[in-house]
Protein backbone atom coordinates (compact mmCIF):
# COMPACT_ATOMS: atom_id res chain seq x y z
CA UNK A 1 0.00 0.00 0.00
CA UNK A 2 1.34 3.42 -0.96
CA UNK A 3 0.33 6.46 1.06
CA UNK A 4 0.59 10.07 -0.11
CA UNK A 5 0.61 12.82 2.52
CA UNK A 6 -0.03 16.33 1.21
CA UNK A 7 0.67 19.13 3.70
CA UNK A 8 -1.28 22.17 2.57
CA UNK A 9 -1.85 25.83 3.40
CA UNK A 10 -4.79 28.04 2.52
CA UNK A 11 -4.74 30.72 -0.14
CA UNK A 12 -4.10 34.29 0.88
CA UNK A 13 -7.24 36.08 2.04
CA UNK A 14 -9.01 32.91 3.23
CA UNK A 15 -9.51 32.42 6.96
CA UNK A 16 -8.56 29.14 8.61
CA UNK A 17 -12.25 28.47 9.31
CA UNK A 18 -13.17 29.08 5.65
CA UNK A 19 -10.33 26.79 4.59
CA UNK A 20 -11.46 23.94 6.86
CA UNK A 21 -15.08 24.37 5.73
CA UNK A 22 -14.10 24.27 2.06
CA UNK A 23 -11.70 21.35 2.46
CA UNK A 24 -14.14 19.19 4.44
CA UNK A 25 -17.48 20.13 2.92
CA UNK A 26 -16.75 21.04 -0.70
CA UNK A 27 -13.46 19.59 -1.90
CA UNK A 28 -13.60 16.24 -0.09
CA UNK A 29 -17.12 15.46 -1.39
CA UNK A 30 -16.02 16.49 -4.90
CA UNK A 31 -12.98 14.19 -4.63
CA UNK A 32 -15.07 11.24 -3.45
CA UNK A 33 -17.80 11.87 -6.06
CA UNK A 34 -15.72 10.77 -9.02
CA UNK A 35 -15.89 7.06 -9.91
CA UNK A 36 -12.10 6.75 -9.96
CA UNK A 37 -11.96 7.59 -6.25
CA UNK A 38 -14.31 4.72 -5.42
CA UNK A 39 -12.46 2.37 -7.79
CA UNK A 40 -8.81 3.21 -7.13
CA UNK A 41 -8.45 4.97 -3.76
CA UNK A 42 -8.24 2.67 -0.74
CA UNK A 43 -8.45 5.43 1.89
CA UNK A 44 -8.77 9.22 1.82
CA UNK A 45 -8.58 11.52 4.85
CA UNK A 46 -8.50 15.25 5.49
CA UNK A 47 -7.14 16.60 8.78
CA UNK A 48 -6.74 20.04 10.32
CA UNK A 49 -4.78 21.29 13.35
CA UNK A 50 -6.46 21.67 16.71
CA UNK A 51 -5.24 23.78 19.66
CA UNK A 52 -2.55 21.88 21.54
CA UNK A 53 -0.95 23.49 24.60
CA UNK A 54 2.76 22.85 24.83
CA UNK A 55 3.21 22.22 21.11
CA UNK A 56 4.51 24.63 18.48
CA UNK A 57 2.06 26.35 16.15
CA UNK A 58 1.32 24.15 13.14
CA UNK A 59 3.37 24.75 10.01
CA UNK A 60 0.43 23.80 7.77
CA UNK A 61 -3.32 24.40 7.72
CA UNK A 62 -4.23 20.90 6.64
CA UNK A 63 -3.21 17.41 5.71
CA UNK A 64 -4.68 15.24 2.97
CA UNK A 65 -3.76 11.56 2.91
CA UNK A 66 -4.52 9.24 0.01
CA UNK A 67 -3.79 5.51 -0.05
CA UNK A 68 -3.44 3.46 -3.24
CA UNK A 69 -2.90 -0.27 -3.62
CA UNK A 70 -0.28 0.30 -6.33
CA UNK A 71 1.54 2.85 -8.44
CA UNK A 72 -0.66 1.78 -11.36
CA UNK A 73 -3.77 2.79 -9.39
CA UNK A 74 -2.10 6.10 -8.46
CA UNK A 75 -1.22 6.81 -12.08
CA UNK A 76 -4.69 5.88 -13.33
CA UNK A 77 -6.40 8.09 -10.74
CA UNK A 78 -4.32 11.22 -11.36
CA UNK A 79 -4.46 10.72 -15.17
CA UNK A 80 -8.25 10.31 -15.21
CA UNK A 81 -10.33 12.97 -16.97
CA UNK A 82 -12.53 13.36 -13.89
CA UNK A 83 -9.57 14.15 -11.66
CA UNK A 84 -7.90 16.45 -14.19
CA UNK A 85 -11.09 18.34 -15.16
CA UNK A 86 -13.04 18.42 -11.88
CA UNK A 87 -10.88 17.81 -8.81
CA UNK A 88 -7.52 19.26 -9.77
CA UNK A 89 -8.83 22.72 -10.77
CA UNK A 90 -10.70 22.93 -7.45
CA UNK A 91 -7.47 22.51 -5.46
CA UNK A 92 -6.17 25.98 -6.34
CA UNK A 93 -9.47 27.52 -5.18
CA UNK A 94 -8.45 27.00 -1.54
CA UNK A 95 -4.87 25.65 -1.48
CA UNK A 96 -1.72 27.77 -1.83
CA UNK A 97 -0.17 25.43 -4.39
CA UNK A 98 3.27 27.02 -4.00
CA UNK A 99 3.49 25.84 -0.38
CA UNK A 100 2.38 22.20 -0.77
CA UNK A 101 4.72 19.61 0.73
CA UNK A 102 4.38 15.95 -0.25
CA UNK A 103 5.61 12.77 1.36
CA UNK A 104 5.21 9.40 -0.36
CA UNK A 105 5.34 6.55 2.13
CA UNK A 106 4.77 2.87 2.58
CA UNK A 107 2.76 2.75 5.76
CA UNK A 108 3.54 0.09 8.37
CA UNK A 109 1.11 -0.24 11.26
CA UNK A 110 3.07 -0.82 14.47
CA UNK A 111 0.26 -0.80 17.04
MMTF fields as JSON, N, C-alpha, C and O atoms, coordinates in Angstrom:
{
  "mmtfVersion": "1.0.0",
  "mmtfProducer": "UNKNOWN",
  "numBonds": 443,
  "numAtoms": 444,
  "numGroups": 111,
  "numChains": 1,
  "numModels": 1,
  "chainsPerModel": [1],
  "groupsPerChain": [111],
  "chainIdList": ["A"],
  "bondAtomList": [4, 2, 8, 6, 12, 10, 16, 14, 20, 18, 24, 22, 28, 26, 32, 30, 36, 34, 40, 38, 44, 42, 48, 46, 52, 50, 56, 54, 60, 58, 64, 62, 68, 66, 72, 70, 76, 74, 80, 78, 84, 82, 88, 86, 92, 90, 96, 94, 100, 98, 104, 102, 108, 106, 112, 110, 116, 114, 120, 118, 124, 122, 128, 126, 132, 130, 136, 134, 140, 138, 144, 142, 148, 146, 152, 150, 156, 154, 160, 158, 164, 162, 168, 166, 172, 170, 176, 174, 180, 178, 184, 182, 188, 186, 192, 190, 196, 194, 200, 198, 204, 202, 208, 206, 212, 210, 216, 214, 220, 218, 224, 222, 228, 226, 232, 230, 236, 234, 240, 238, 244, 242, 248, 246, 252, 250, 256, 254, 260, 258, 264, 262, 268, 266, 272, 270, 276, 274, 280, 278, 284, 282, 288, 286, 292, 290, 296, 294, 300, 298, 304, 302, 308, 306, 312, 310, 316, 314, 320, 318, 324, 322, 328, 326, 332, 330, 336, 334, 340, 338, 344, 342, 348, 346, 352, 350, 356, 354, 360, 358, 364, 362, 368, 366, 372, 370, 376, 374, 380, 378, 384, 382, 388, 386, 392, 390, 396, 394, 400, 398, 404, 402, 408, 406, 412, 410, 416, 414, 420, 418, 424, 422, 428, 426, 432, 430, 436, 434, 440, 438],
  "bondOrderList": [1, 1, 1, 1, 1, 1, 1, 1, 1, 1, 1, 1, 1, 1, 1, 1, 1, 1, 1, 1, 1, 1, 1, 1, 1, 1, 1, 1, 1, 1, 1, 1, 1, 1, 1, 1, 1, 1, 1, 1, 1, 1, 1, 1, 1, 1, 1, 1, 1, 1, 1, 1, 1, 1, 1, 1, 1, 1, 1, 1, 1, 1, 1, 1, 1, 1, 1, 1, 1, 1, 1, 1, 1, 1, 1, 1, 1, 1, 1, 1, 1, 1, 1, 1, 1, 1, 1, 1, 1, 1, 1, 1, 1, 1, 1, 1, 1, 1, 1, 1, 1, 1, 1, 1, 1, 1, 1, 1, 1, 1],
  "groupList": [{"groupName": "UNK", "atomNameList": ["N", "CA", "C", "O"], "elementList": ["N", "C", "C", "O"], "formalChargeList": [0, 0, 0, 0], "bondAtomList": [1, 0, 2, 1, 3, 2], "bondOrderList": [1, 1, 2], "singleLetterCode": "X", "chemCompType": "L-PEPTIDE LINKING"}],
  "groupTypeList": [0, 0, 0, 0, 0, 0, 0, 0, 0, 0, 0, 0, 0, 0, 0, 0, 0, 0, 0, 0, 0, 0, 0, 0, 0, 0, 0, 0, 0, 0, 0, 0, 0, 0, 0, 0, 0, 0, 0, 0, 0, 0, 0, 0, 0, 0, 0, 0, 0, 0, 0, 0, 0, 0, 0, 0, 0, 0, 0, 0, 0, 0, 0, 0, 0, 0, 0, 0, 0, 0, 0, 0, 0, 0, 0, 0, 0, 0, 0, 0, 0, 0, 0, 0, 0, 0, 0, 0, 0, 0, 0, 0, 0, 0, 0, 0, 0, 0, 0, 0, 0, 0, 0, 0, 0, 0, 0, 0, 0, 0, 0],
  "groupIdList": [1, 2, 3, 4, 5, 6, 7, 8, 9, 10, 11, 12, 13, 14, 15, 16, 17, 18, 19, 20, 21, 22, 23, 24, 25, 26, 27, 28, 29, 30, 31, 32, 33, 34, 35, 36, 37, 38, 39, 40, 41, 42, 43, 44, 45, 46, 47, 48, 49, 50, 51, 52, 53, 54, 55, 56, 57, 58, 59, 60, 61, 62, 63, 64, 65, 66, 67, 68, 69, 70, 71, 72, 73, 74, 75, 76, 77, 78, 79, 80, 81, 82, 83, 84, 85, 86, 87, 88, 89, 90, 91, 92, 93, 94, 95, 96, 97, 98, 99, 100, 101, 102, 103, 104, 105, 106, 107, 108, 109, 110, 111],
  "secStructList": [7, 3, 3, 3, 3, 3, 3, 3, 7, 5, 7, 6, 6, 7, 7, 2, 2, 2, 2, 2, 2, 2, 0, 0, 0, 0, 0, 2, 2, 2, 2, 2, 2, 1, 2, 2, 2, 2, 2, 2, 3, 3, 3, 3, 3, 3, 3, 7, 7, 7, 7, 7, 6, 6, 1, 7, 7, 7, 1, 7, 1, 3, 3, 3, 3, 3, 3, 3, 1, 1, 2, 2, 2, 2, 2, 2, 2, 2, 2, 1, 2, 2, 0, 0, 0, 0, 0, 2, 2, 2, 2, 2, 2, 2, 5, 7, 4, 4, 4, 7, 3, 3, 3, 3, 3, 7, 7, 7, 7, 7, 7],
  "xCoordList": [0.856, 0.0, 0.897, 1.861, 0.571, 1.344, 0.477, -0.68, 1.053, 0.327, 0.987, 2.21, 0.131, 0.588, 0.069, -1.135, 0.969, 0.605, 0.905, 2.045, -0.15, -0.033, -0.257, -1.365, 0.771, 0.67, 0.344, 1.064, -0.762, -1.278, -1.58, -1.892, -1.477, -1.852, -2.944, -3.097, -3.687, -4.791, -4.261, -3.147, -5.095, -4.738, -4.813, -5.508, -4.085, -4.097, -5.508, -6.201, -5.922, -7.241, -8.325, -9.438, -8.036, -9.008, -8.703, -7.549, -9.72, -9.509, -9.313, -9.672, -8.742, -8.565, -9.922, -10.051, -10.917, -12.253, -12.859, -13.479, -12.682, -13.172, -12.444, -13.046, -11.142, -10.329, -10.816, -11.018, -11.003, -11.456, -12.837, -13.076, -13.73, -15.078, -15.007, -15.682, -14.211, -14.101, -13.489, -13.989, -12.401, -11.699, -12.616, -12.708, -13.291, -14.144, -15.455, -15.876, -16.095, -17.484, -17.691, -18.799, -16.639, -16.752, -15.766, -16.151, -14.464, -13.459, -13.511, -13.494, -13.573, -13.597, -14.79, -14.607, -16.011, -17.125, -16.932, -17.344, -16.309, -16.017, -15.045, -15.258, -13.982, -12.977, -13.65, -13.424, -14.471, -15.071, -16.216, -16.672, -16.687, -17.8, -17.386, -18.231, -16.115, -15.715, -15.546, -15.048, -15.951, -15.891, -14.49, -14.333, -13.481, -12.099, -11.699, -10.884, -12.267, -11.965, -12.498, -11.805, -13.721, -14.313, -13.617, -13.554, -13.099, -12.463, -11.004, -10.548, -10.268, -8.811, -8.239, -7.147, -8.954, -8.446, -8.888, -10.074, -7.936, -8.236, -8.66, -9.478, -8.107, -8.45, -8.116, -7.138, -8.957, -8.77, -9.167, -10.281, -8.272, -8.576, -8.172, -7.245, -8.897, -8.503, -8.421, -9.301, -7.372, -7.14, -6.742, -6.178, -7.056, -6.736, -6.261, -6.73, -5.331, -4.778, -5.849, -6.82, -5.634, -6.465, -5.541, -4.342, -6.075, -5.236, -4.574, -5.221, -3.294, -2.546, -1.518, -0.429, -1.865, -0.948, 0.363, 0.379, 1.45, 2.764, 3.384, 4.505, 2.672, 3.209, 3.375, 2.647, 4.338, 4.512, 3.292, 2.517, 3.133, 2.064, 2.259, 3.394, 1.175, 1.319, 1.927, 1.669, 2.731, 3.374, 2.437, 2.677, 1.372, 0.43, -0.999, -1.277, -1.902, -3.315, -4.072, -5.158, -3.517, -4.225, -3.336, -2.2, -3.9, -3.211, -4.229, -5.312, -3.876, -4.678, -3.842, -2.68, -4.447, -3.759, -4.569, -5.787, -3.868, -4.517, -3.712, -2.498, -4.414, -3.793, -4.2, -5.367, -3.209, -3.443, -2.828, -1.832, -3.423, -2.898, -1.587, -0.71, -1.459, -0.279, 0.003, -0.823, 1.196, 1.543, 0.634, 0.299, 0.236, -0.658, -1.991, -2.535, -2.519, -3.771, -3.571, -4.425, -2.438, -2.103, -2.087, -2.722, -1.36, -1.219, -2.574, -2.876, -3.381, -4.691, -5.6, -6.331, -5.56, -6.397, -6.03, -6.891, -4.742, -4.324, -4.352, -4.36, -4.366, -4.465, -5.913, -6.175, -6.85, -8.251, -8.79, -8.394, -9.688, -10.326, -11.084, -11.046, -11.772, -12.533, -11.634, -11.982, -10.487, -9.57, -9.037, -9.073, -8.548, -7.902, -8.87, -8.475, -10.137, -11.089, -11.938, -12.397, -12.155, -13.036, -12.303, -12.464, -11.504, -10.88, -9.652, -9.532, -8.75, -7.516, -7.738, -7.091, -8.62, -8.833, -9.381, -9.13, -10.127, -10.702, -9.63, -9.833, -8.509, -7.467, -6.934, -6.719, -6.724, -6.167, -7.181, -6.815, -8.44, -9.468, -9.227, -9.562, -8.647, -8.453, -7.046, -6.706, -6.23, -4.872, -3.847, -3.917, -2.879, -1.72, -0.788, 0.013, -0.898, -0.175, 1.343, 2.072, 1.818, 3.269, 3.844, 5.062, 2.987, 3.494, 3.243, 3.529, 2.716, 2.383, 3.664, 4.621, 3.65, 4.722, 4.117, 2.985, 4.877, 4.375, 5.356, 6.572, 4.798, 5.613, 4.933, 3.751, 5.701, 5.209, 5.782, 6.993, 4.895, 5.338, 4.741, 3.764, 5.357, 4.77, 4.455, 5.348, 3.187, 2.759, 2.914, 2.567, 3.437, 3.537, 2.859, 3.311, 1.8, 1.113, 1.93, 2.258, 2.252, 3.072, 2.185, 2.398, 1.207, 0.264, -1.136, -2.107],
  "yCoordList": [-1.179, 0.0, 1.236, 1.318, 2.181, 3.418, 4.557, 4.708, 5.35, 6.464, 7.775, 7.913, 8.737, 10.068, 11.048, 11.119, 11.8, 12.825, 14.185, 14.496, 14.991, 16.331, 17.343, 17.449, 18.077, 19.132, 20.418, 20.826, 21.057, 22.17, 23.395, 23.292, 24.553, 25.83, 26.474, 26.179, 27.347, 28.042, 29.182, 29.672, 29.582, 30.72, 32.008, 32.085, 32.993, 34.294, 34.873, 34.784, 35.464, 36.075, 35.149, 35.603, 33.869, 32.91, 32.668, 32.445, 32.71, 32.423, 30.926, 30.127, 30.555, 29.143, 28.435, 27.322, 29.07, 28.473, 28.259, 27.226, 29.225, 29.081, 27.931, 27.159, 27.844, 26.789, 25.411, 24.526, 25.232, 23.94, 23.597, 22.468, 24.569, 24.367, 23.924, 22.97, 24.595, 24.268, 22.886, 22.075, 22.622, 21.345, 20.178, 19.203, 20.282, 19.187, 19.049, 17.938, 20.168, 20.127, 20.411, 20.257, 20.82, 21.042, 20.181, 19.414, 20.314, 19.591, 18.087, 17.304, 17.678, 16.236, 15.539, 14.477, 16.102, 15.464, 15.439, 14.489, 16.481, 16.493, 15.359, 14.612, 15.241, 14.187, 12.814, 11.995, 12.569, 11.245, 10.991, 9.855, 12.036, 11.867, 11.245, 10.715, 11.299, 10.769, 9.245, 8.744, 8.522, 7.056, 6.518, 5.482, 7.21, 6.746, 6.714, 5.884, 7.611, 7.591, 6.307, 5.657, 5.943, 4.717, 3.472, 2.455, 3.539, 2.374, 2.19, 1.061, 3.298, 3.209, 3.632, 3.199, 4.467, 4.975, 4.039, 3.739, 3.586, 2.673, 3.42, 2.922, 4.616, 5.432, 6.874, 7.16, 7.788, 9.22, 9.943, 9.76, 10.764, 11.516, 12.972, 13.299, 13.841, 15.246, 15.566, 15.183, 16.265, 16.598, 18.062, 18.652, 18.63, 20.041, 20.19, 19.471, 21.117, 21.291, 21.702, 22.386, 21.261, 21.672, 22.319, 22.041, 23.172, 23.78, 22.697, 21.736, 22.869, 21.878, 22.599, 22.937, 22.827, 23.491, 22.724, 21.495, 23.464, 22.853, 22.408, 21.901, 22.589, 22.216, 23.471, 24.446, 23.45, 24.627, 24.839, 23.913, 26.057, 26.347, 25.487, 25.249, 25.018, 24.153, 24.897, 26.082, 24.182, 24.751, 24.731, 25.427, 23.935, 23.799, 23.9, 23.648, 24.275, 24.399, 23.089, 22.937, 22.154, 20.9, 19.802, 20.02, 18.61, 17.406, 16.564, 16.273, 16.18, 15.235, 13.987, 14.056, 12.832, 11.559, 10.693, 10.57, 10.099, 9.242, 7.943, 7.96, 6.827, 5.511, 4.842, 4.863, 4.243, 3.462, 2.087, 1.93, 1.105, -0.266, -0.379, -1.163, 0.417, 0.298, 1.616, 2.53, 1.689, 2.854, 2.931, 4.026, 1.79, 1.782, 2.442, 3.202, 2.152, 2.792, 4.3, 5.099, 4.677, 6.098, 6.791, 7.828, 6.212, 6.81, 6.923, 7.945, 5.873, 5.88, 6.942, 7.622, 7.088, 8.087, 9.495, 10.25, 9.853, 11.216, 11.533, 12.704, 10.509, 10.722, 10.753, 11.097, 10.396, 10.313, 11.698, 12.714, 11.709, 12.965, 13.61, 14.83, 12.804, 13.36, 14.061, 15.132, 13.475, 14.15, 15.428, 16.501, 15.306, 16.446, 17.598, 18.762, 17.289, 18.339, 18.849, 19.991, 18.03, 18.422, 18.686, 19.746, 17.726, 17.806, 18.708, 19.599, 18.486, 19.261, 20.767, 21.506, 21.263, 22.719, 23.284, 24.445, 22.474, 22.933, 23.124, 23.9, 22.435, 22.515, 23.94, 24.405, 24.623, 25.977, 27.011, 28.159, 26.625, 27.523, 27.794, 28.873, 26.825, 26.998, 26.663, 26.974, 26.037, 25.647, 26.57, 26.858, 27.037, 27.767, 26.716, 26.108, 26.512, 25.428, 25.584, 24.598, 26.799, 27.016, 26.53, 26.411, 26.249, 25.84, 24.365, 23.92, 23.604, 22.203, 21.384, 21.489, 20.571, 19.606, 18.213, 17.975, 17.296, 15.946, 14.928, 15.068, 13.898, 12.772, 11.497, 11.265, 10.682, 9.402, 8.338, 8.268, 7.512, 6.552, 5.183, 5.031, 4.196, 2.875, 2.689, 2.491, 2.757, 2.752, 1.363, 0.36, 1.317, 0.09, 0.331, 1.176, -0.381, -0.238, -0.971, -2.147, -0.264, -0.82, -1.257, -2.317, -0.438, -0.802, -0.749, -1.015],
  "zCoordList": [0.0, 0.0, 0.0, 0.762, -0.853, -0.962, -0.438, -0.832, 0.451, 1.062, 0.643, 0.656, 0.268, -0.106, 0.928, 1.176, 1.53, 2.516, 1.905, 1.563, 1.777, 1.214, 2.336, 2.861, 2.702, 3.704, 2.964, 2.053, 3.371, 2.574, 3.43, 4.616, 2.792, 3.401, 2.56, 1.375, 3.193, 2.521, 1.655, 1.843, 0.706, -0.136, 0.689, 1.702, 0.226, 0.879, 0.841, -0.173, 1.955, 2.044, 2.562, 2.828, 2.712, 3.229, 4.706, 5.074, 5.541, 6.962, 7.155, 6.29, 8.291, 8.614, 8.637, 8.127, 9.217, 9.312, 7.919, 7.665, 7.025, 5.651, 4.936, 4.189, 5.187, 4.588, 5.027, 4.195, 6.326, 6.855, 6.281, 5.853, 6.278, 5.735, 4.276, 3.886, 3.481, 2.057, 1.874, 1.094, 2.601, 2.459, 2.815, 2.069, 3.954, 4.443, 3.676, 3.354, 3.388, 2.917, 1.437, 0.923, 0.752, -0.698, -1.467, -2.351, -1.118, -1.895, -1.638, -2.587, -0.396, -0.093, -0.759, -1.355, -0.678, -1.391, -2.916, -3.582, -3.459, -4.895, -5.231, -6.185, -4.44, -4.632, -4.616, -5.508, -3.605, -3.453, -4.434, -4.568, -5.121, -6.056, -7.386, -8.107, -7.717, -9.025, -8.925, -7.917, -9.948, -9.906, -9.643, -8.996, -10.137, -9.961, -8.489, -8.086, -7.687, -6.248, -5.628, -4.846, -5.974, -5.421, -5.958, -5.268, -7.17, -7.795, -7.39, -7.211, -7.245, -7.125, -5.777, -5.41, -5.038, -3.762, -2.641, -2.504, -1.851, -0.742, 0.51, 1.284, 0.716, 1.889, 1.555, 0.864, 2.064, 1.818, 3.091, 3.584, 3.633, 4.848, 4.676, 3.935, 5.385, 5.491, 6.976, 7.747, 7.377, 8.779, 8.894, 7.972, 10.065, 10.32, 11.751, 12.634, 12.001, 13.345, 14.36, 14.037, 15.581, 16.712, 17.748, 17.755, 18.619, 19.656, 20.515, 20.931, 20.766, 21.538, 22.414, 21.95, 23.667, 24.599, 24.691, 24.757, 24.693, 24.826, 23.518, 23.504, 22.418, 21.109, 20.267, 20.451, 19.336, 18.475, 17.583, 17.343, 17.1, 16.15, 14.911, 14.499, 14.314, 13.137, 11.953, 11.739, 11.2, 10.009, 8.803, 7.817, 8.881, 7.774, 8.283, 9.455, 7.378, 7.715, 7.575, 8.135, 6.841, 6.642, 6.12, 5.698, 6.166, 5.712, 4.952, 5.461, 3.741, 2.967, 2.787, 2.388, 3.089, 2.911, 1.96, 2.086, 1.011, 0.012, -0.096, -0.302, 0.048, -0.055, -1.358, -1.748, -2.027, -3.236, -3.048, -2.342, -3.68, -3.618, -4.389, -4.026, -5.469, -6.331, -7.04, -7.05, -7.634, -8.444, -9.67, -10.123, -10.204, -11.364, -11.019, -11.821, -9.82, -9.388, -9.206, -9.592, -8.615, -8.457, -9.817, -10.005, -10.754, -12.08, -12.782, -13.399, -12.683, -13.328, -12.715, -13.435, -11.396, -10.736, -11.182, -11.633, -11.057, -11.364, -12.864, -13.242, -13.721, -15.168, -15.655, -16.808, -14.783, -15.213, -15.586, -15.014, -16.545, -16.968, -15.816, -15.656, -15.013, -13.887, -12.883, -12.386, -12.576, -11.658, -12.309, -11.707, -13.53, -14.194, -14.468, -14.392, -14.786, -15.165, -14.002, -14.035, -12.98, -11.877, -10.567, -9.961, -10.137, -8.809, -8.817, -7.976, -9.747, -9.77, -9.861, -9.119, -10.734, -10.773, -9.461, -9.135, -8.709, -7.451, -6.371, -5.437, -6.485, -5.458, -5.308, -4.189, -6.407, -6.337, -5.852, -5.6, -5.718, -5.184, -3.703, -3.213, -2.977, -1.542, -1.046, 0.096, -1.881, -1.48, -2.123, -3.318, -1.306, -1.828, -2.43, -1.721, -3.722, -4.391, -4.296, -4.407, -4.094, -4.003, -2.67, -2.533, -1.693, -0.379, -0.06, 1.052, -1.016, -0.77, -0.565, -1.332, 0.489, 0.73, 0.591, 1.012, -0.002, -0.25, 0.306, 0.169, 0.937, 1.356, 0.844, 1.097, 0.121, -0.359, 0.574, 0.784, 1.132, 2.127, 1.867, 1.133, 2.489, 2.577, 4.054, 4.877, 4.366, 5.765, 6.369, 5.745, 7.585, 8.366, 9.697, 10.47, 9.983, 11.262, 12.322, 12.164, 13.403, 14.468, 15.645, 16.233, 15.971, 17.044, 16.466, 17.175]
}
